[in-house]
Amino acid sequence: MSPNSPAPGAVLSPGPTPLEGRRALVTGGASGIGAAVAGHLAALGAHVTVLDLDETAAKEVASALGGDALGVDLTDPDAIDAASLDADILVNNAGIQHVAPVEDFDPERFRLIQRLMLEAPFLLARKLLPGMYDRGWGRIVHVSSVHGHRASPYKAAYVSAKHGLEGLSKVIALEAAGKGVTSNTVCPGYVRTPLVEGQVTDQARAHGIDESEVLDTVLLARTPVRRLVEPDEVARAVAGFCLPGSDSMTGSSLLIDGGWTAA
C-alpha cells in the first residue's frame, strides 16, 4: 500500500460512515492519489474496488481496505467492455505522463495518453451511468489537473487529455442533472506522486537544466504556495464531492493548485 494513502479509519474518528452501502471504483488506485482516494472512501464507509494495470499492487491496497482489486488495461477498450463493473461512485484517476516537444512527440504515445486519460473515463462513465440512473444516485469524480485549465510546454498529450476531461465532465453533469448523479473534476497542481517524480529527468532534458533545479525552476515556478500538493489533499476533495450535501455540486472544477491559476 502506498505510504501516502491513509489506513482504514484514518480519515474519520469512530462515528457515522456517510458512504455506508455505497460501492466505489477508483482507477489507478494502486498508488499515489488513487490509493489515497481509495483509503478515504473506504474510511467513509464505501466498499472500494481498486482498479489498476498493476493487479498485484491493487490487491495490496484493496486488502488493507477490505475492498476488491481488479487488473484492467484501460488503454484497451475491449478490456473495459469485458470487465464486470458496477458502482455508485466512479473516480477516474489513472494517468501517465510524457514530456517532449510537439515535433518530437511520438504520435502513438500521444494516442495512448488520450485512450487512458480521456477515452477510458468516457467508456467507464458510459458503462456505469445506466446503473446510477436506475438507482437514482451516483457520483463521478474525475481527477483532472491544473493542466485542464492551463498549458505547459512539452506536455501536448497530457494537457489535451485534461482539457478534454473537463469538457466530458461538464457534458455528463448536464445529462445527469435531475437523475441524482453528479460529475465534477478535482484539479491539483503538481502532486507528490511517482508520476511527478518520474518527470524530473525528462523535464531537465527538455529545459536544458540540472535535475536538482526542476522542482523550483519548472514544477513550482508558477505556484505561489511553493510546495507539492499532497495526495491526501486531493483525496479529501474527491471525497467531498461524494458526501451528503453535495447534490448541487455538479459540473464544477475544484482547483487545488497553490494559487497557480490565481496569478
C-alpha positions in Angstrom: 0.0 0.0 0.0 1.3 3.5 -0.8 2.8 5.3 2.2 0.7 8.3 1.1 -2.6 6.5 1.4 -4.5 6.5 4.8 -5.2 3.3 6.5 -8.9 2.4 7.0 -10.3 4.5 9.8 -7.5 7.1 9.5 -9.8 9.8 8.0 -12.7 9.8 10.5 -12.8 9.0 14.2 -15.3 6.3 15.1 -18.7 7.6 14.2 -21.0 7.9 11.2 -19.9 6.4 7.9 -21.9 8.5 5.4 -21.0 6.3 2.4 -22.0 3.1 4.1 -23.6 0.8 1.4 -22.1 2.7 -1.5 -19.7 1.0 -3.9 -16.8 2.9 -5.3 -14.5 2.2 -8.2 -11.1 4.0 -8.2 -8.9 3.8 -11.3 -5.2 4.0 -10.9 -5.9 3.1 -7.3 -2.7 1.1 -6.5 -0.5 4.1 -5.7 -0.3 7.9 -5.2 -3.6 9.9 -5.5 -5.6 6.8 -6.3 -4.5 4.9 -3.2 -5.2 7.9 -1.0 -8.7 8.3 -2.6 -9.4 4.6 -2.0 -8.4 4.9 1.6 -10.6 8.0 2.2 -13.7 6.5 0.6 -13.2 3.2 2.5 -12.9 5.2 5.8 -16.2 6.9 4.9 -17.9 3.5 4.6 -17.8 2.8 0.9 -16.8 -0.7 -0.4 -13.9 0.1 -2.7 -12.7 -1.6 -5.9 -9.2 -0.7 -6.7 -8.7 -0.9 -10.5 -5.1 -0.7 -11.8 -2.9 -2.1 -14.5 -0.7 -3.4 -11.7 -3.0 -6.0 -10.2 -0.6 -7.1 -7.6 -0.3 -3.6 -6.1 -4.0 -3.1 -6.5 -4.6 -6.3 -4.4 -2.3 -5.0 -1.7 -4.2 -1.7 -1.4 -7.6 -3.4 -1.6 -6.7 -6.0 1.1 -5.7 -3.2 3.5 -9.1 -1.6 2.9 -11.3 -4.6 2.9 -12.1 -4.0 -0.7 -11.7 -5.7 -4.1 -9.0 -5.4 -6.7 -9.2 -5.6 -10.5 -6.4 -5.6 -13.0 -7.5 -3.9 -16.3 -5.6 -2.2 -19.1 -7.6 1.0 -19.5 -5.9 1.7 -22.8 -7.7 -1.3 -24.3 -11.4 -0.6 -24.9 -12.2 -4.3 -25.3 -10.8 -4.9 -21.8 -13.0 -2.2 -20.4 -16.0 -3.6 -22.2 -15.3 -7.1 -20.9 -14.9 -6.1 -17.3 -17.8 -6.7 -14.9 -18.2 -3.3 -13.4 -20.9 -1.6 -11.4 -20.5 1.2 -8.8 -22.3 4.1 -7.2 -19.1 6.2 -7.2 -16.6 6.3 -10.1 -13.3 8.1 -9.6 -11.4 8.4 -12.9 -7.8 8.9 -11.7 -5.5 6.7 -13.8 -2.9 8.6 -15.8 0.6 8.7 -17.2 2.9 11.5 -18.4 5.2 12.0 -21.3 7.4 15.1 -21.8 8.6 16.1 -25.3 8.4 19.0 -27.8 5.5 18.6 -30.2 7.8 18.0 -33.2 9.5 15.1 -31.3 6.3 13.8 -29.6 5.7 10.2 -30.6 2.2 10.0 -32.2 1.5 6.6 -30.7 2.4 7.9 -27.2 0.0 10.8 -27.8 -2.8 8.4 -28.8 -2.0 6.1 -25.8 -2.4 9.0 -23.3 -5.7 10.0 -24.9 -7.0 6.5 -24.6 -6.1 6.2 -21.0 -7.0 9.7 -19.7 -9.9 10.7 -21.9 -11.4 7.7 -23.8 -11.3 5.4 -20.7 -13.2 7.8 -18.5 -15.8 8.1 -21.2 -16.1 4.4 -21.6 -16.3 3.8 -17.8 -18.9 6.5 -17.4 -20.9 5.1 -20.3 -20.8 1.7 -18.6 -21.7 2.8 -15.1 -24.2 5.6 -15.7 -27.2 3.4 -16.5 -26.9 1.7 -13.1 -26.5 5.0 -11.3 -29.6 6.3 -13.1 -31.6 3.3 -12.2 -30.7 3.7 -8.5 -31.2 7.5 -8.6 -27.8 8.2 -7.1 -24.3 8.4 -8.4 -21.1 10.4 -8.1 -18.4 10.7 -10.9 -15.3 12.5 -9.9 -12.5 12.9 -12.5 -9.0 13.6 -11.1 -8.1 16.2 -13.7 -5.3 18.7 -13.2 -4.4 22.4 -13.3 -3.4 21.4 -16.8 -7.1 21.1 -17.6 -7.1 24.9 -17.2 -3.6 25.9 -18.1 -0.9 24.7 -20.5 2.7 23.9 -20.1 5.4 23.3 -22.7 6.3 19.8 -23.7 3.0 18.2 -22.5 0.8 18.2 -25.6 -0.8 14.9 -24.9 -1.4 15.4 -21.1 -2.8 18.9 -21.5 -5.0 17.9 -24.4 -6.4 15.0 -22.4 -7.1 17.0 -19.3 -8.8 19.8 -21.2 -11.0 17.1 -22.8 -11.7 15.6 -19.5 -13.0 18.9 -18.2 -15.4 19.1 -21.1 -16.5 15.4 -20.7 -17.3 16.0 -17.0 -19.5 19.0 -17.8 -21.4 17.1 -20.5 -22.1 14.3 -18.1 -23.2 16.8 -15.4 -25.8 18.3 -17.8 -27.1 15.0 -19.0 -27.3 13.6 -15.4 -29.0 16.7 -13.9 -32.2 15.7 -12.2 -31.2 12.0 -12.1 -29.4 12.0 -8.8 -26.0 11.8 -10.4 -23.2 14.4 -10.3 -20.0 14.9 -12.3 -17.1 17.0 -11.2 -13.4 17.4 -11.6 -10.6 17.9 -9.0 -7.7 19.8 -10.4 -4.4 19.7 -8.4 -1.1 21.2 -9.3 1.9 19.1 -9.0 1.3 16.3 -6.5 3.9 14.3 -4.6 3.5 11.1 -6.5 5.6 8.7 -8.6 4.1 10.3 -11.7 5.6 13.7 -10.9 8.9 12.2 -9.5 9.3 10.4 -12.8 9.1 13.7 -14.8 12.3 15.1 -13.3 14.8 13.6 -15.8 12.6 14.4 -18.8 12.0 18.0 -17.6 15.7 18.6 -17.0 16.5 17.3 -20.5 13.7 19.3 -22.2 14.6 22.6 -20.4 18.4 22.1 -20.5 18.8 22.3 -16.8 20.1 20.1 -14.0 17.7 17.7 -12.3 18.2 19.5 -9.0 16.7 22.6 -10.5 13.5 21.1 -11.9 11.3 21.4 -8.8 11.8 25.1 -8.2 12.6 26.2 -11.8 9.9 24.2 -13.6 7.4 22.4 -11.5 6.7 25.1 -8.9 7.7 28.2 -10.9 4.0 29.3 -11.3 2.8 28.2 -7.8 2.7 30.9 -5.1 2.4 28.2 -2.4 5.8 26.8 -3.3 5.3 23.1 -2.3 4.0 20.0 -3.9 0.3 19.1 -3.2 0.0 16.0 -1.0 -2.2 13.1 -2.2 -4.2 13.3 0.9 -5.3 16.8 0.0 -6.6 15.6 -3.3 -8.3 12.6 -1.8 -10.2 14.8 0.7 -11.5 16.9 -2.2 -12.6 13.9 -4.1 -14.5 12.5 -1.1 -16.2 15.9 -0.6 -18.0 15.6 -3.9 -19.4 12.2 -2.7 -20.7 13.2 0.8 -24.2 14.1 1.8 -25.0 17.7 0.9 -23.1 17.5 -2.4 -26.2 17.1 -4.6 -26.0 20.6 -6.2 -22.2 20.4 -6.7 -22.1 19.3 -10.3 -20.3 20.4 -13.5 -17.7 22.1 -11.3 -13.9 22.1 -11.3 -12.2 22.4 -8.0 -8.6 23.7 -8.3 -6.0 22.7 -5.7 -3.1 24.4 -7.3 -1.4 26.5 -4.7 -2.6 29.7 -6.3 -1.3 28.8 -9.8 -4.4 29.9 -11.7 -5.0 33.0 -9.4 -1.8 34.7 -10.7 
